[in-house]
Amino acid sequence: MIEIRHIEEKDQQQLAHVIRSVFEEYGAPLVNTVYDDPRTEHIFDAMAGKNAGYLVVADDGVVQGGCGYYPTEGLPDGYAELVKFYLSPLVRGQGNGSVLFSQAIEGARRAGYSHLYIESFPQFSDAVAMYERHGFRHILQRLGDSGHTATTIFMVKEL
């Protein structure tokens, strides 16, 4: 049974595995990205005490993806970053991504953010197209300091 819920500490390793698997599946860069970032194994921990939120999709208790928002260091006032939006192929095409995405945007709005920022890659063209359909616009340079210097697509949405 599919369940969408807030991340729990016990989800961290399963989620890190899903994220890295998606990078491998799409042939996205593995260096200076979420893939090789040690924080990927500690998403629950990173969210604690921040004006942040993260939801996971689980299938029969096994985490198959997630999406959240986070006040990445160096972003302009009022901005949060849409973070770690990845889904296993097992739960794609069923509306789970749309639910996660919409709830992350709404969570950021309720948390008081005025804008959401995204960093991505051309390899994730389906996701980038979805961001565009939901009002994210391309910008020319990165904002903030995620540490993921290999990203080449930068987008912003006013909430």
C-alpha positions in Angstrom: 0.0 0.0 0.0 1.3 3.5 -1.0 1.7 6.0 1.8 2.9 9.6 1.7 4.1 10.9 5.1 6.7 13.0 6.8 10.2 11.6 6.8 11.3 9.6 9.9 14.8 9.0 11.1 14.6 5.3 10.1 14.0 6.3 6.4 17.3 7.9 5.8 19.3 5.0 4.4 16.5 3.8 2.2 16.0 7.3 0.8 19.7 7.8 0.2 19.7 4.5 -1.8 16.7 5.6 -3.9 18.4 9.0 -4.7 21.6 7.5 -5.7 19.9 4.8 -7.8 18.0 7.6 -9.8 21.3 9.3 -10.5 22.7 6.1 -11.9 19.5 5.3 -13.9 19.6 8.7 -15.7 23.4 8.9 -16.1 23.5 12.2 -14.1 26.8 13.5 -12.7 28.0 11.6 -9.6 30.6 14.1 -8.4 29.7 17.5 -6.6 26.1 16.5 -6.5 23.6 15.0 -4.1 25.0 11.6 -5.2 28.4 12.1 -3.4 27.2 14.5 -0.7 27.4 12.7 2.7 24.4 14.8 3.9 22.2 12.6 1.6 22.4 9.9 4.2 21.1 12.3 6.9 18.1 14.1 5.4 15.9 13.7 8.5 18.8 15.0 10.6 19.3 18.0 8.3 15.7 19.0 8.5 15.6 19.0 12.3 15.5 22.5 13.8 15.2 24.2 10.5 12.2 25.9 8.8 12.1 22.9 6.5 10.0 19.9 5.6 10.4 16.6 3.8 7.8 14.0 2.7 8.5 10.4 1.6 6.4 8.0 -0.5 6.6 4.5 0.9 5.2 1.3 -0.6 4.4 -1.4 2.0 6.7 0.4 4.4 9.7 0.7 2.0 10.7 4.2 1.1 10.6 4.7 -2.7 11.2 8.5 -2.9 10.6 11.9 -1.5 10.6 15.7 -1.9 11.1 18.6 0.5 12.0 22.2 1.0 15.0 23.6 2.9 16.5 27.0 3.6 19.8 26.4 1.8 22.6 28.6 3.1 23.2 31.7 1.0 19.8 31.9 -0.5 18.1 35.4 -0.6 15.8 36.2 2.3 12.4 34.4 1.8 13.8 31.7 -0.4 13.9 28.0 0.2 15.2 25.3 -2.1 13.1 22.4 -3.3 15.3 19.5 -2.4 15.9 15.9 -3.1 12.8 15.2 -5.3 13.5 11.7 -6.5 11.3 8.7 -7.1 12.0 5.0 -7.7 10.6 3.7 -11.0 8.3 1.5 -8.8 6.2 4.4 -7.8 6.4 6.7 -10.9 3.5 7.3 -13.2 0.9 6.9 -10.4 0.6 10.5 -9.3 2.9 10.1 -6.3 5.4 12.7 -7.6 2.7 15.2 -8.2 1.4 14.8 -4.7 4.9 15.1 -3.2 5.7 18.1 -5.3 2.4 20.0 -4.6 2.7 19.3 -0.9 6.3 20.5 -0.7 5.3 23.7 -2.5 2.4 24.2 -0.1 4.6 23.4 2.9 7.1 26.0 1.8 4.3 28.6 1.4 2.9 27.8 4.9 6.4 28.0 6.3 6.5 31.6 5.2 8.8 31.4 2.1 8.1 33.7 -0.8 10.1 31.8 -3.4 11.3 28.3 -4.2 14.6 27.6 -5.9 15.6 24.4 -7.8 18.9 23.1 -9.0 18.8 20.3 -11.6 20.4 18.6 -14.6 19.5 18.2 -18.3 19.4 14.4 -17.6 16.2 15.0 -15.5 14.4 16.6 -18.4 11.0 15.2 -17.5 11.3 16.8 -14.0 12.5 20.1 -15.5 9.5 20.1 -17.8 7.2 19.5 -14.8 8.8 22.4 -13.0 8.2 24.7 -16.0 4.5 23.6 -16.2 4.2 24.6 -12.5 5.5 28.1 -13.0 9.2 27.7 -12.3 11.3 29.9 -14.5 14.9 29.4 -15.6 17.5 31.8 -14.2 21.1 32.2 -15.4 23.0 31.4 -12.3 22.9 29.5 -9.1 21.6 30.9 -5.9 22.9 29.9 -2.5 25.5 27.4 -1.6 24.1 23.8 -1.8 27.6 22.5 -2.4 26.3 20.8 -5.5 28.5 22.7 -8.0 27.9 20.2 -10.9 24.2 21.4 -11.4 23.6 23.3 -14.6 19.9 24.2 -14.4 18.6 26.8 -12.0 15.0 27.7 -11.6 12.8 29.9 -9.3 9.1 30.1 -8.5 7.3 32.9 -6.6 4.9 31.4 -4.1 
